[in-house]
């Protein structure tokens, strides 16, 4: 290991830092003599275990797909859930934006059936 005279420079931008680390080894800036053992006794796990019942054929298919992708099947299930949640969020936000531009009103002549008319704010 090199002598620890090396100090990590202050970088003006992420590009400068990226360029620096592309040509330097972090090991040149690491001194194992200063390592201290610490304990995170109040650290709580960020994951929560849940129990979910799935059809056996769905689990088998998930395991097959996970094996092809070389990932654990539970990790693949989390990836699929995260993708679907993101998709639902984006479609929900689009729906909310669209519905903010919609006004509902009772027709003035009325057909007696209590139907409402839907207008876009742009068309009023």
C-alpha positions as CSV (number, residue, x, y, z in Angstrom):
1,X,0.0,0.0,0.0
2,X,1.2,3.5,-0.8
3,X,2.1,6.0,1.9
4,X,-1.0,7.9,3.1
5,X,0.1,11.3,2.0
6,X,-2.6,11.3,-0.6
7,X,-5.6,13.4,0.2
8,X,-8.8,13.2,-1.8
9,X,-9.1,16.5,-3.7
10,X,-12.2,18.7,-3.7
11,X,-14.0,18.4,-7.0
12,X,-15.7,21.2,-8.8
13,X,-18.2,18.8,-10.5
14,X,-19.2,15.2,-10.7
15,X,-17.5,14.9,-14.0
16,X,-14.2,16.0,-12.5
17,X,-14.7,13.4,-9.7
18,X,-15.6,10.7,-12.2
19,X,-12.5,11.5,-14.3
20,X,-10.3,11.4,-11.2
21,X,-11.5,8.0,-10.0
22,X,-11.2,6.6,-13.5
23,X,-7.5,7.1,-13.2
24,X,-6.9,6.6,-9.5
25,X,-7.4,3.7,-7.1
26,X,-9.5,4.2,-3.9
27,X,-7.0,1.9,-2.2
28,X,-4.4,4.6,-2.5
29,X,-6.6,6.7,-0.3
30,X,-7.6,4.1,2.2
31,X,-5.7,3.5,5.5
32,X,-6.6,0.3,7.2
33,X,-4.8,1.4,10.4
34,X,-7.6,3.8,11.1
35,X,-10.4,1.3,11.0
36,X,-12.7,1.2,14.0
37,X,-15.3,-1.4,14.7
38,X,-18.7,0.2,15.3
39,X,-22.1,-1.2,16.1
40,X,-25.5,-0.1,14.7
41,X,-27.6,-1.4,17.7
42,X,-30.6,0.9,16.9
43,X,-30.6,0.1,13.2
44,X,-33.9,-1.3,12.1
45,X,-34.3,-3.4,8.9
46,X,-35.8,-1.4,6.0
47,X,-37.6,-4.5,4.7
48,X,-40.7,-6.0,6.2
49,X,-41.6,-9.7,5.7
50,X,-45.0,-10.5,4.5
51,X,-46.9,-13.6,3.7
52,X,-48.7,-13.8,0.4
53,X,-50.5,-16.8,-1.1
54,X,-49.9,-17.4,-4.7
55,X,-51.0,-20.2,-7.0
56,X,-48.3,-22.9,-7.3
57,X,-48.1,-22.6,-11.1
58,X,-47.4,-18.8,-10.7
59,X,-44.6,-19.5,-8.3
60,X,-43.2,-22.2,-10.7
61,X,-43.3,-19.7,-13.6
62,X,-41.7,-17.0,-11.5
63,X,-38.9,-19.4,-10.5
64,X,-38.3,-20.4,-14.1
65,X,-38.1,-16.7,-15.2
66,X,-35.8,-15.9,-12.3
67,X,-33.6,-18.8,-13.2
68,X,-33.3,-17.6,-16.8
69,X,-32.4,-14.1,-15.5
70,X,-30.0,-15.6,-12.9
71,X,-31.7,-13.8,-10.0
72,X,-33.5,-15.1,-6.9
73,X,-37.2,-15.5,-7.6
74,X,-38.2,-13.4,-4.6
75,X,-36.0,-10.5,-5.9
76,X,-37.7,-10.9,-9.3
77,X,-41.1,-10.7,-7.6
78,X,-40.1,-7.5,-5.9
79,X,-38.9,-6.1,-9.3
80,X,-42.2,-7.0,-10.9
81,X,-44.2,-5.4,-8.0
82,X,-42.1,-2.2,-8.1
83,X,-42.6,-1.9,-11.9
84,X,-46.3,-2.4,-11.6
85,X,-46.6,0.1,-8.7
86,X,-44.6,2.7,-10.8
87,X,-46.9,2.1,-13.7
88,X,-50.0,2.5,-11.6
89,X,-48.7,5.7,-10.0
90,X,-48.0,7.2,-13.4
91,X,-51.4,6.3,-14.8
92,X,-53.1,7.6,-11.7
93,X,-51.3,10.9,-11.9
94,X,-52.3,11.2,-15.6
95,X,-55.9,10.5,-14.6
96,X,-55.8,13.1,-11.9
97,X,-54.3,15.7,-14.3
98,X,-57.0,14.9,-16.9
99,X,-59.8,15.0,-14.4
100,X,-58.7,18.4,-13.1
101,X,-59.4,19.7,-16.6
102,X,-63.0,18.3,-16.6
103,X,-66.1,20.1,-15.4
104,X,-69.3,18.3,-14.7
105,X,-72.6,20.2,-15.0
106,X,-76.3,19.5,-15.2
107,X,-77.8,20.2,-18.7
108,X,-80.0,23.4,-18.7
109,X,-82.8,21.9,-20.7
110,X,-82.5,18.6,-18.9
111,X,-83.9,15.3,-20.2
112,X,-85.4,14.5,-16.9
113,X,-83.1,11.5,-16.3
114,X,-80.6,13.4,-14.1
115,X,-77.7,12.9,-16.5
116,X,-74.8,15.2,-16.3
117,X,-72.7,16.6,-19.1
118,X,-68.9,16.5,-19.1
119,X,-66.9,19.3,-20.6
120,X,-63.3,20.0,-20.9
121,X,-62.2,23.3,-19.3
122,X,-60.6,24.2,-22.7
123,X,-64.0,23.9,-24.5
124,X,-65.9,26.2,-22.1
